[in-house]
Amino acid sequence: MDLIKNWKLHLLALIVVIVAESIGMHRFGLVVLLPLLYALVLGGILSFPKFGILKFSEMDRAAKFMPIAMLVLLTKIGLGIGPNLEMLLNSGWALIMQEFGHFFGTLIFGLPVALLLGMKREAIGACYSIDREPNVAIIGEKYGLDSPEGRGVMGMYICGTVFGALWISILAGVVAGLDIFHPHSLAMGAGIGSASMMAAGTGSIIAAYPEAAETVGAYAAAANLMTSVLGIYFALFISLPVTVKIYELVTGDKRAA
């Protein structure tokens, strides 16, 4: 009966998905527009209170579907680990060590800025990772997406969706233009666990090194897969606990445990 009562939410979600997928991906120079961005914008319009399309009770009910969707996503990612284990084991230490770069970058640079801006426990969710889908699932399962940590991770997830591809394409282009790193290193750095960000970063690197287009794409894809697979365990067992401990040490807020 609950399923029948939620017909309005299901119908609106289906319409949003159809419209977003129909528009498809478009690239305007360094700017990459993806269906996920359109879905976020359409969802924001539909849920804007003044329009009266959705009631607060319906929006609250819709939010309760998120943890379920995250569990399905984690299962899908988990099923992709097995077929790629051999490739991951043969990738070498360079691809593995990049995880520490993702971790220390978000923690060392992100957490102090978040605390200086006045964020509380939201800083844990916002700064323990790059906050893509698997990272949202981890926070949703541990704390719930209606918690301060959940608000932090969702805020960064939306920012990454809207600005992430643009930012990494510009950054990768600038760093590639400096000609101080090997294009293979730049390619591995572009594989941060987000398909859209990887594509945007790789495009900028290939523009600077067109002769290495094939190998740049291969290294970026391998790094992206490594981050998607190992990044879950790294975030769950290393970066999240360390971020929590540092937050507790700095703020004295032991409730984050």
N, C-alpha and C positions, 0 to 999 in steps of 0.2 A: 504493500500500500504506500510505503514511503516513496518507492520508485515512481508510482503514479502521481503522487502529490508533487514531485519535483519535475514534472514534465516541462514546465516553463524554463527551468535552468538547463535541462538537457537540450531543449530546442534551441535556446539562445547560444549555447556552447557549440552546437552543431553548425548553426548559421555562421558564427564567428570563424570556425575552422574552415568551412567551405569558402567564405569570402577571402580569408587570408591566403589559403592555398591557391585560389584562383588568381590572385594578384601575382603570386610567385616572387622570386628573388630578382632584384634589380640593383645594378651597380652604377653609380654616378661618380666617376673618378675614384677618389679614395673612400667614398661613402657607399656602404653595402646595406641595402634594405632587405630584410628577411621576413618571411611570413610570421615568425614569432613576434616581430615588432608590430606588425599590423594587428595581430591578435591582442597584444597588450593594449594598444591604443583603442581598439574597438571595445575591449572589455572595460577599459576605464570610462569610455563614453556611456556604455550601457549601465554601469554601476554608479554614475554620477547622481547623487541624491536629488538634485533639483529637477532632473528629467523624470523622476518617478517611474522609471521602467522596472526597477527592482526594489523591493522593500528591504529594510535592514535585516529582517529575519531571513529573507531569501539569500542575501549576501552572506550572512553568518552560516547558513546551511551549506552554501557553495564552498565556503572555506573549509568545511569539515571533509570535503572530498579530496583535498590536497594530499593529506598523508596517505590515503589509499592510492592515489595516482603515483606518489613517490615510491611506494612499495613495488608497484608494477614496473616502474622505471629501473629500480635497483635490480629487480629480477632479470630484466632484459640485459642490463649491463653485465650481471653475473654470468649469464649464459654465453656472453661473448668472450669471457676470459679463457675458457678451456681451449677453443680452437686456435687461439693465438699465443698459448703459453710458450711454445718452442721459439717463436719469433722474438718474444719478449725476453726469454732467457739468453738468446744469442745477440741481443741488441748492444751489449757492452755497458760499461760503467758510466759512460758519458750521458746516456739517456736516463739512467737511474739517478745520477747525481743532480739532474735538472729539477727533481722534485724538491730538493733542499732549497733551490733558488726560488721556486714558487712559494715555499713555506716561509723562508726568511724575508722575502720581499714583502709579503702581506703582513707579517708580524712586526718586523723591525720598522717598516715605514708606515704601515697602515694603522696599527694599534696606537702608537703615540699621538698621531693626528686625530684619531677618533676620540681619544680621551681629552685632548686639548679642546676639541669642539664641543665637549660636554656630554658625549654619549656615555651611557652606563653599560648595562649588560648587553645592550644592542651591539656594542663593539666586539663582543665575542663572536657572534654570528657573522658580523661584517668583515672581520679581519683574520679569521683563522684559515682562509683559503681564498681562491679566486671566485668562489660562490657561483658555480654553475650547477646544473641539475643534480648530480650526485651529492654535492655539498649541501644543497638545500634539503635533500632527502635525509642526510645524516642529522642535521639540526632538527628537522621536523620529527624524526623518530625519537631523538633524545630529549628535546625540550618542548616540542610542539610549535607549530608555526604561529600560534597566537601568543607566544611568549616574547619577552624582549629579545632573546637570541633569534627567535624566528623572524621578528620584524627586521632585525639587522641583516640577516642573510637574504631575506626577500628584497630589501631595499637595494642591496648591492647586486642581487641577481637582475633586478630591473635596470639598474644603471649599466650593468654589463651588457645587457641586451640592447639598450638604446645607444650607448656610447662606446661599448667595448671594441667593436670591429673598426670603427672610425679611429679610435685612439691607437690601437695596435698597428693599424696600417700606416699611420703617420709616424709612430715611433720606430717601426721596423724600417721604413723608408729613410728616416733621418740617420739611424744607426748604420744601415747599409751604406749610406752615402759617405760616412766617415772612413770606410774601408780599413777598419782596424780589426774586424773579425772575419774569420773564414765564412763563406756563405753556408757551409754545412752547419756551423755553430749557430748562425742566425736562424736557419731552418728549424733546428731543434728547439731554439728558444720560442719560435712561433707556435709550436705544438703544445699549447698550454691546457688542452682539455676541452676546448670549445671549437666546434667545426667552423662557425662563422668567423671567429677571431683568427683561427689558423689560416683560413682562406684569404682573409684580408691581409694578414701579415706576410703570407707566402707570396701573394701577388706583388707586394712592394719589393720584396727581396728579389724575385725573378726579374722585375723591372730594372733593378740595379745590376744583376748578374744573369743576363738572358742565356749565356752559354751553359749555365749550371741548372737550367730549369728542371730537368728530369730528376737529378739527384736532390735538389732542394725540395721538390715535392715529396720524394720518397722519405727523406729524413724528417720532414715536418709531419707526415702521416704517421711514421713510426713513433715519433715523440708524442704526438697527440694520443695515439693508442696507449702508449705507456702511461701517460698522465691519467687517461680515463680509467685504466685498470688499476694500476698501483696507487694512483692518487686517492682512491677511495680508502684503502687501508692506511695510507700515510696520513690522510686527514683524520681518520677515525682514531688511530692509535698513537699518533705523534703530535700533529699540529694542533688539533682541538684540545687535548689535555694540557699541552704546553701553554697555549693561549689562555686557557682558563686559569692555570697556576700563576701566570704573569699578571693577569688581570686582578686576581685575588691579592697578590703581593703588593701591587701598586695601589689598589683602591681599598683593600681591607674588606671587600664584600665577599664573604664566604658562601653566600647563597648560590653562587654560580656553579658550585660543585655538582 
